[in-house]
Amino acid sequence: MSASAAQPSTPSTAAIFNMAWPLSLKAMMLHGIVVIDAYLVSALGEPALAAMGLAASFGGLMLGIMFAFSSATQIRIAQAFGSGDPVALKTGFYVGLLINLVAAALGFVAIWTFGDRLIEVFAHTPWIAAQAQSYLGVFLWVVFVEAFGQCIGSYFNGCGRTKLPFLSYLIAIPLNIAASYTLIHGLYGMPELGVTGAAVGSALASLARVLFLGTGFIRLTGGYRTTAGWRNGSFSESIRRHLWFALPIAGTFSSNTVANYVSTLLFAKMSVNAFAAMTVIQPWIMVTGQIGIAWAMATGIAVAQLLGRDCRGPELDAFLWRVWRGALIAAAMVSLCFVAFDFSIERIYTALEAETIAALQAFLPILLLLPFPKGSNAMCGHTLRAGGDTLYVMNIFISAQWLFRVPLTALFILVLELPVFWIVCLFLAEELFKFPLFHKRLLKGDWKQGPITD
């Protein structure tokens, strides 16, 4: 790995693409797991689906927070990989793993203390509450296993080996489907676990994924058993600096989660057709958007590696200008996906009413424009984070969410009672709100100057 520091040139566009496409497909498959599990459980009826959805909302929050910390670890690993320092690589991995395990443990305590009572409050019936509690009790093991999986995956991503985490999902998803289906319905002599069977299937799939990644990590690094010492002089000081870097990323995720939840509650105040249209379009925006997000994430990994090897001048600027053109191509691809979606709505959603279909088709002009500022903002965000400017990125997101999107959503729905088209316009408006804040900070260039591997 030390050879990486001797490489004089910046990565090619093809190298960024080779990092980006596994990240994109992995994210799409990760979202697809939820869709698949919901589909398998739906055969048990709406109450079972409600139980799974209620429990998954708690488990998903814990996994999301862990993913945020793992994203910070990914950047620190990329910085260390660029510097070619094995001590920095060892420190970044084990500090990130410890933080993940602590986050999982705190989640365990919180769920065991408050989870049952919260589920009982939100569940429509005692049966739904009991099923949700059973599902969540098993799913907590998924969270514990993913504390390892997310960290190891971030290590490989930070080193530019994004295909390995992608391959781990190619193992996990088929196993999850087969195990969940078997245990939900009690096939082949296995116990019939119902909703809980889906959680057991997820746990088995996560364990298989972690075993695959862990084996690869040990083969590649030997667990750094022969690498002595810690970055920053001590393990405790390394934890402090890692947390200082990581907490704004976790704060960004937490704020975004709460803002989306509040927005969903506001969407529910619209007409049934309008709410249905929003329910349909949001997953499509999220999944197709992974094309641009993955390109931005791959760029962030490359920038962190370049800064780690002290590439901070015109060569770095030329690299960013080159890959930014790739981000525009990715945005254009997302726009084409929305064109295809618009022409296919009536064939995909045959049971939707005409009013809902008309609302979805009316979104197209906004959806064609949205990927461009969103993709460029993502490039800024991941680049600034690669340079250690995580607090500023968090402040932009929080400001856009709580000073702009959420208040205007409430105004448009509760006071002005505007058509749903104007609610979707806020998605674009939020990106335009963030655009000058992100790009001004990026062009200022201070993020390139600090000793970010400390």
Buried (B, 14 or more C-beta within 10 A) or exposed (E): BEEBBEBEEBBEEEBBBBBBBBBBBBBBBBEBBBEBBBEBBEEBEEBBBBBBBBBBBBBBBBBBBBBBBBBBBBBBBBBBBBBBBBBBBBBBBBBBBBBBBEBBEEBBEBBEEEBBEBBBEEBEEEEBBBBBBBBBBBBBBBBBBBBBBBBBBBBBBBBBBBBBBBBBBBBBBEBBBBBBBBBBBEEEEBEEBBBBBBBBBBBBBBBBBBBBBBEBBEEBBEEBEEBEEBBBEEBEBBBEBBBEBBBBBBBBBBBBBBBBEBBEEBBEEBBEBBBBBBEBBBEBBBBBBBBBBBBBBBBBBBBBBBBBBEBBEEEBEEBBEBBBEBBBBBBBBBBEBBEEBBEEBEEEBEEBEEBBBEBBBBBBEBBBBBBBBBBBBBBBBBBBBBBBBBBBBBBBBBBBBBEBBBEBBBEBBEEEEBBBBBBBBBBBBBBBBBBEBBBEBBEEEEBBEEEBBE
